[in-house]
Amino acid sequence: MNIAARQQLLRHCRLRSNLPHIRTYAQSYVEPRHVLHHASLAIGAAVVVGFSFYFFYPDPSREAPTSTTTPLSPSHFTPAKVLMNEVSGPDTKLLELIVPPELLPQFDPSESPFAPIWSVYIKDDDIQVERPYTPLEGVDGDGRMLFWIKKYPKGEVGRWLHSKTRGETIELRGPLRTWPWREDEWDEVVMISGGTGITPFYQLFHSVISPSPEHRTRFTLLHSSRTPADIPPPRIMDKLSAFADENPERFRLGLFVDSREGPPHPSHLPTPSLGRIGKFAIEQCLGLNGRTSWWQRLFGESEKPKPLRKVLFLVCGPDP
C-alpha cells in the first residue's frame, strides 16, 4: 500500500471511529471463491490498520483536557467521585457519582442541557476508551448522578466501572442531549426497552412523566429482561410500578422475560409475560386488538371509526 493510499485509509478510519453505532441491514450474496480470498485479505488488513489506528492515532475526544475548575461540558473531562457501587442483579451495579456542585453549568431553564434525555461520556483511564451512560435521575443540586451499569464479557468500560470503589475518581464529560421532548406533541408514546436500555426511558419518566401527571400524552413502557432476576432493581421498578398503579390512564407498564428460570419476580410488580415483546403486546397497549364476532359485524351497529392519534415509538436496548 503506497503512502497516499495509507493516508486515505487512516482518514477514513478516523471518521468511522467518531460515528455513533448504527445497526444496518443489507442483502447478502455469494461472491466467487477467488474474489472472496482477496477480499478477506483486504478486510483483514483494513481491520488491523483500523484497530491500531484507533489506539495510537490522536483522537479529539480521548485527548480532551481534564478540568477541575471549569463547569461540566462536553468539551472536557470533569473528575467525579464514587459515592456508591452496589450489586443490583446478575452482572449489574448501581453506580452513584458526585461532581462538585460549583462545576454544574448555569443555564436558562428553557434551554437546559439536562432535559429531558441526556447522557455523559465516562472514560476508562486504563485504556483511554469512553462510552456514553445515561444518569437515571439526571443530576441533583449537589452534583449526584446515579447510573445502572451492566458488565458485558467484551465491554471494557463496563468491567472497569464495576471494579470502582467508594472514593475513587472517574472522569466524565457532558451533558449531551440524546432526544428533544416537546410537550403534548404526541397523543401516545410507546417505549420499548431491553436490559439497561430502560435507562433513558426512566430518565424521561423522572423528568417529564411523573412530575406532570395532568399532561394529555399517554405513555406505555414495555420492558424485556432475560429472566426475572434480570428485571431492573427496586430503585427503578418500584417508582415505575407505583406510578402506573396510581395513574393508569397516564402511564402503563408491561414486563417480559425470555425465561422464568431462577428466583421469581418481586410480588408487587406486574407479572412478566413469557416471550419477547411482539405485535400482540404492542397492539394491546394501543387498544388495536379488539375483536368482534361475525354475528356482531352482521347484525350489530357499525363501529364508529376512531379518531387518528399521533403515536411515537421509542426503542432502546442491546443488539439482538
DAJOJO-V445515 format. One record per pair of residues at least 4 apart in sequence whose ideal C-beta (glycine too) atoms are under 8 Angstrom apart, sorted by the first residue. I is the first residue (numbers start at 1). J is the second residue. If there is no record, write none. Layout:
# DAJOJO-V445515
i=I j=J
i=I j=J
This chain:
# DAJOJO-V445515
i=1 j=5
i=1 j=6
i=1 j=9
i=1 j=45
i=2 j=6
i=3 j=7
i=4 j=8
i=5 j=9
i=6 j=10
i=6 j=49
i=7 j=11
i=8 j=12
i=9 j=13
i=9 j=46
i=9 j=49
i=10 j=14
i=10 j=49
i=10 j=53
i=10 j=57
i=11 j=15
i=12 j=16
i=13 j=17
i=13 j=49
i=13 j=50
i=13 j=53
i=13 j=54
i=13 j=57
i=14 j=18
i=14 j=53
i=14 j=57
i=14 j=59
i=15 j=19
i=16 j=50
i=17 j=50
i=17 j=53
i=17 j=54
i=17 j=59
i=18 j=59
i=18 j=60
i=18 j=61
i=23 j=319
i=31 j=35
i=31 j=36
i=31 j=39
i=32 j=36
i=33 j=37
i=34 j=38
i=35 j=39
i=36 j=40
i=37 j=41
i=38 j=42
i=39 j=43
i=40 j=44
i=41 j=45
i=42 j=46
i=43 j=47
i=44 j=48
i=45 j=49
i=46 j=50
i=47 j=51
i=48 j=52
i=49 j=53
i=50 j=54
i=51 j=55
i=52 j=56
i=53 j=57
i=54 j=59
i=55 j=127
i=55 j=128
i=58 j=62
i=58 j=63
i=59 j=63
i=60 j=64
i=61 j=121
i=61 j=130
i=62 j=123
i=62 j=128
i=62 j=129
i=62 j=130
i=64 j=75
i=64 j=76
i=64 j=77
i=64 j=173
i=65 j=76
i=65 j=77
i=66 j=76
i=66 j=77
i=66 j=78
i=66 j=79
i=66 j=171
i=67 j=76
i=67 j=77
i=67 j=78
i=68 j=78
i=68 j=79
i=68 j=103
i=69 j=103
i=70 j=76
i=70 j=78
i=70 j=103
i=71 j=103
i=71 j=104
i=71 j=105
i=71 j=106
i=72 j=78
i=72 j=99
i=72 j=103
i=72 j=104
i=72 j=105
i=72 j=173
i=72 j=174
i=72 j=175
i=73 j=78
i=73 j=105
i=73 j=173
i=73 j=174
i=74 j=121
i=74 j=173
i=74 j=174
i=74 j=175
i=74 j=176
i=75 j=173
i=76 j=173
i=77 j=123
i=77 j=171
i=77 j=172
i=77 j=173
i=78 j=99
i=78 j=103
i=78 j=171
i=78 j=172
i=78 j=173
i=79 j=99
i=79 j=169
i=79 j=170
i=79 j=171
i=80 j=97
i=80 j=98
i=80 j=99
i=80 j=143
i=80 j=145
i=80 j=169
i=80 j=170
i=80 j=171
i=80 j=172
i=81 j=97
i=81 j=98
i=81 j=167
i=81 j=168
i=81 j=169
i=81 j=170
i=82 j=95
i=82 j=96
i=82 j=97
i=82 j=164
i=82 j=165
i=82 j=166
i=82 j=167
i=82 j=168
i=82 j=169
i=82 j=170
i=83 j=96
i=83 j=97
i=83 j=98
i=83 j=144
i=83 j=166
i=84 j=94
i=84 j=95
i=84 j=96
i=84 j=166
i=85 j=93
i=85 j=94
i=85 j=95
i=85 j=96
i=85 j=161
i=85 j=162
i=85 j=164
i=85 j=165
i=85 j=166
i=86 j=93
i=86 j=94
i=87 j=92
i=87 j=93
i=88 j=92
i=88 j=93
i=88 j=94
i=88 j=148
i=88 j=232
i=88 j=233
i=88 j=235
i=89 j=229
i=89 j=230
i=89 j=231
i=89 j=232
i=89 j=233
i=90 j=227
i=90 j=229
i=90 j=230
i=91 j=150
i=91 j=151
i=91 j=152
i=92 j=148
i=92 j=149
i=92 j=150
i=92 j=151
i=92 j=196
i=92 j=230
i=92 j=233
i=93 j=148
i=93 j=149
i=93 j=151
i=93 j=161
i=93 j=162
i=94 j=146
i=94 j=147
i=94 j=148
i=94 j=149
i=94 j=233
i=94 j=235
i=95 j=146
i=95 j=147
i=95 j=148
i=95 j=149
i=95 j=161
i=95 j=164
i=96 j=144
i=96 j=145
i=96 j=146
i=96 j=147
i=97 j=144
i=97 j=145
i=97 j=147
i=97 j=170
i=97 j=172
i=98 j=142
i=98 j=143
i=98 j=144
i=98 j=145
i=99 j=103
i=99 j=104
i=99 j=139
i=99 j=143
i=99 j=145
i=99 j=172
i=100 j=143
i=101 j=141
i=101 j=142
i=101 j=143
i=103 j=143
i=104 j=139
i=104 j=141
i=104 j=143
i=105 j=113
i=107 j=111
i=107 j=112
i=107 j=113
i=108 j=112
i=113 j=118
i=113 j=175
i=113 j=177
i=114 j=118
i=114 j=138
i=114 j=139
i=114 j=175
i=115 j=138
i=115 j=181
i=115 j=207
i=116 j=179
i=116 j=180
i=116 j=181
i=116 j=203
i=116 j=204
i=116 j=207
i=116 j=208
i=117 j=134
i=117 j=177
i=117 j=178
i=117 j=179
i=117 j=181
i=117 j=200
i=117 j=203
i=117 j=204
i=117 j=207
i=118 j=134
i=118 j=135
i=118 j=138
i=118 j=174
i=118 j=175
i=118 j=176
i=118 j=177
i=118 j=178
i=118 j=203
i=119 j=132
i=119 j=133
i=119 j=134
i=119 j=135
i=119 j=174
i=119 j=175
i=119 j=176
i=119 j=178
i=119 j=200
i=120 j=132
i=120 j=133
i=120 j=135
i=120 j=145
i=120 j=172
i=120 j=173
i=120 j=174
i=120 j=175
i=120 j=176
i=121 j=130
i=121 j=131
i=121 j=132
i=121 j=133
i=121 j=172
i=121 j=173
i=121 j=174
i=121 j=176
i=122 j=130
i=122 j=131
i=122 j=132
i=122 j=133
i=122 j=157
i=122 j=161
i=122 j=170
i=122 j=171
i=122 j=172
i=123 j=128
i=123 j=129
i=123 j=130
i=123 j=157
i=123 j=170
i=123 j=171
i=123 j=172
i=123 j=173
i=124 j=128
i=124 j=129
i=124 j=130
i=124 j=131
i=124 j=156
i=124 j=157
i=124 j=160
i=124 j=161
i=125 j=171
i=126 j=160
i=127 j=156
i=129 j=156
i=129 j=157
i=130 j=157
i=130 j=173
i=131 j=155
i=131 j=157
i=131 j=158
i=132 j=176
i=133 j=147
i=133 j=149
i=133 j=199
i=134 j=147
i=134 j=178
i=134 j=199
i=134 j=200
i=134 j=203
i=135 j=139
i=135 j=145
i=135 j=146
i=135 j=147
i=135 j=203
i=136 j=146
i=136 j=147
i=136 j=148
i=136 j=199
i=136 j=202
i=136 j=203
i=136 j=206
i=136 j=235
i=136 j=236
i=137 j=145
i=137 j=146
i=137 j=202
i=137 j=203
i=137 j=206
i=138 j=145
i=138 j=203
i=138 j=206
i=138 j=207
i=139 j=143
i=139 j=144
i=139 j=145
i=139 j=175
i=140 j=144
i=146 j=235
i=147 j=161
i=147 j=199
i=148 j=196
i=148 j=198
i=148 j=199
i=148 j=232
i=148 j=233
i=148 j=236
i=149 j=158
i=149 j=161
i=149 j=162
i=149 j=196
i=150 j=155
i=150 j=158
i=150 j=195
i=150 j=196
i=151 j=155
i=151 j=158
i=151 j=159
i=151 j=161
i=151 j=162
i=152 j=158
i=152 j=159
i=155 j=159
i=156 j=160
i=157 j=161
i=158 j=162
i=159 j=163
i=160 j=164
i=161 j=170
i=164 j=168
i=164 j=170
i=178 j=200
i=179 j=200
i=179 j=314
i=181 j=204
i=181 j=208
i=183 j=215
i=184 j=215
i=184 j=216
i=184 j=217
i=185 j=217
i=185 j=310
i=186 j=217
i=186 j=310
i=186 j=311
i=186 j=312
i=187 j=216
i=187 j=217
i=187 j=218
i=187 j=309
i=187 j=310
i=187 j=311
i=188 j=217
i=188 j=218
i=188 j=219
i=188 j=220
i=188 j=286
i=188 j=309
i=188 j=310
i=188 j=311
i=188 j=312
i=189 j=217
i=189 j=218
i=189 j=219
i=189 j=220
i=189 j=311
i=189 j=312
i=189 j=314
i=190 j=219
i=190 j=220
i=190 j=222
i=190 j=282
i=190 j=285
i=190 j=286
i=190 j=311
i=190 j=312
i=190 j=313
i=190 j=314
i=191 j=201
i=191 j=204
i=191 j=219
i=191 j=220
i=191 j=221
i=191 j=222
i=191 j=314
i=191 j=315
i=191 j=316
i=192 j=222
i=192 j=223
i=192 j=224
i=192 j=277
i=192 j=282
i=192 j=313
i=192 j=314
i=192 j=315
i=192 j=316
i=192 j=317
i=193 j=197
i=193 j=198
i=193 j=201
i=193 j=221
i=193 j=222
i=193 j=223
i=193 j=224
i=193 j=315
i=193 j=316
i=193 j=317
i=194 j=198
i=194 j=223
i=194 j=224
i=194 j=225
i=194 j=316
i=194 j=317
i=194 j=318
i=195 j=224
i=195 j=225
i=195 j=226
i=195 j=230
i=195 j=317
i=195 j=318
i=196 j=318
i=197 j=201
i=197 j=316
i=197 j=317
i=197 j=318
i=198 j=202
i=198 j=221
i=198 j=223
i=198 j=232
i=198 j=236
i=198 j=316
i=199 j=203
i=199 j=316
i=200 j=204
i=200 j=316
i=201 j=205
i=201 j=221
i=201 j=314
i=201 j=316
i=202 j=206
i=202 j=232
i=202 j=236
i=202 j=240
i=203 j=207
i=204 j=208
i=204 j=209
i=205 j=209
i=205 j=210
i=205 j=219
i=205 j=221
i=205 j=239
i=205 j=240
i=205 j=243
i=205 j=251
i=206 j=210
i=207 j=211
i=208 j=212
i=209 j=213
i=209 j=219
i=209 j=243
i=209 j=250
i=209 j=251
i=210 j=239
i=210 j=243
i=213 j=243
i=213 j=247
i=213 j=250
i=213 j=251
i=215 j=250
i=218 j=249
i=218 j=250
i=218 j=251
i=218 j=252
i=219 j=250
i=219 j=251
i=219 j=252
i=220 j=251
i=220 j=252
i=220 j=253
i=220 j=254
i=220 j=285
i=221 j=240
i=221 j=251
i=221 j=252
i=221 j=253
i=221 j=254
i=222 j=254
i=222 j=256
i=222 j=277
i=222 j=281
i=222 j=282
i=222 j=285
i=223 j=231
i=223 j=232
i=223 j=253
i=223 j=254
i=223 j=255
i=223 j=256
i=224 j=255
i=224 j=256
i=224 j=257
i=224 j=258
i=224 j=276
i=224 j=277
i=224 j=317
i=225 j=230
i=225 j=231
i=225 j=232
i=225 j=255
i=225 j=256
i=225 j=257
i=225 j=258
i=225 j=272
i=226 j=230
i=226 j=257
i=226 j=258
i=226 j=259
i=227 j=257
i=227 j=258
i=227 j=259
i=227 j=260
i=227 j=261
i=227 j=262
i=228 j=257
i=228 j=260
i=228 j=262
i=228 j=263
i=228 j=264
i=228 j=265
i=228 j=272
i=229 j=262
i=229 j=263
i=230 j=257
i=231 j=237
i=231 j=255
i=231 j=257
i=231 j=265
i=231 j=266
i=231 j=269
i=231 j=272
i=232 j=236
i=232 j=237
i=233 j=237
i=234 j=238
i=234 j=266
i=236 j=240
i=237 j=241
i=237 j=266
i=237 j=269
i=238 j=242
i=238 j=268
i=239 j=243
i=240 j=244
i=240 j=253
i=241 j=245
i=241 j=253
i=241 j=268
i=241 j=269
i=241 j=270
i=242 j=246
i=243 j=247
i=243 j=251
i=244 j=248
i=244 j=251
i=244 j=252
i=244 j=253
i=244 j=270
i=247 j=251
i=248 j=252
i=252 j=285
i=253 j=270
i=254 j=270
i=254 j=273
i=254 j=277
i=254 j=281
i=254 j=285
i=255 j=265
i=255 j=269
i=255 j=270
i=255 j=271
i=255 j=272
i=255 j=273
i=256 j=272
i=256 j=273
i=256 j=274
i=256 j=275
i=256 j=276
i=256 j=277
i=256 j=281
i=257 j=265
i=257 j=272
i=257 j=273
i=257 j=274
i=258 j=274
i=258 j=275
i=258 j=276
i=259 j=274
i=260 j=264
i=260 j=272
i=260 j=274
i=265 j=269
i=265 j=271
i=265 j=272
i=273 j=281
i=277 j=281
i=277 j=282
i=278 j=282
i=279 j=283
i=280 j=284
i=280 j=289
i=281 j=285
i=282 j=286
i=283 j=288
i=283 j=289
i=284 j=288
i=284 j=289
i=286 j=311
i=292 j=296
i=292 j=297
i=292 j=300
i=292 j=303
i=293 j=297
i=294 j=298
i=295 j=299
i=295 j=300
i=296 j=300
